[in-house]
Amino acid sequence: MDKESFIGAFNEWQEQWHDFLKERSEPTKGKRLGEFKHKRLRSAWRSVRRNMPWLWTFYDYPDLGIPNTNNALERLNGIVKDLLRRHRGISLKKRKQLIATKLNTYKPHRNK
């Protein structure tokens, strides 16, 4: 889905479910307002809304070559975890050097 379609669909969804997202439970003793009923849904909705400008960095700046997924990053995390698992007896200083070397030499387009 492209940026404009997603933002349009997200805005329509917000309008459709506005009242549902604002639902609160009955106030508890000593509190003026109750808690929101759908905390996890509200958290996800607010996160998408708050981070919308950065979700489309790859789309807004195509010349930077930013991938639209985090697959390469997840692969790098797996490689580093595997390295640390294989070398679990080394000192913290050597461990940091090992990670730094891997990060500096990692080329995701070459490791397909």
Secondary structure, 3 states (H helix, E strand, C coil): CCHHHHHHHHHHHHHHCHHHHCCECCCCCCCCCCCECCHHHHHHHHHHHHHHHHHCHHHHCHHHCCCCCCHHHHHHHHHHHHHHHHCCCCCHHHHHHHHHHHHHHCCCCCCC
